[in-house]
Amino acid sequence: MKSFLKIFLIICGIGFAIFVDIILMIATAIGSFDKNYSVTELKENFEEKRTEIYEGKDYVNKIIPPNKCRS
C-alpha cells in the first residue's frame, strides 16, 4: 500500500509540474510577460527609427510581386 501511495504521489507531482509548464508556455506565447509601452515611448521610438522603418517598408514593397496584395 505504501508503494502505491508513493507512485501515486510521484505521478501527481509530475502531472502538476507539466500542468504548470503548459500554463507558463501559454502565458508566454500570448505575451503576458511582455513590457507594456506607453504611446509616447512608441512615438519617440518611431521618430528615432523613421528612416529605417521607411527603408524597410520600401524594400518589402519592391520585392513583393505586382499581383500580390500590398499592405
Summary of the structure (lengths in Angstrom):
residues: 71
radius of gyration: 24.8
end to end distance: 66.2
largest distance: 72.7
contacts: 111
relative contact order: 0.05
helix: 73%
strand: 0%
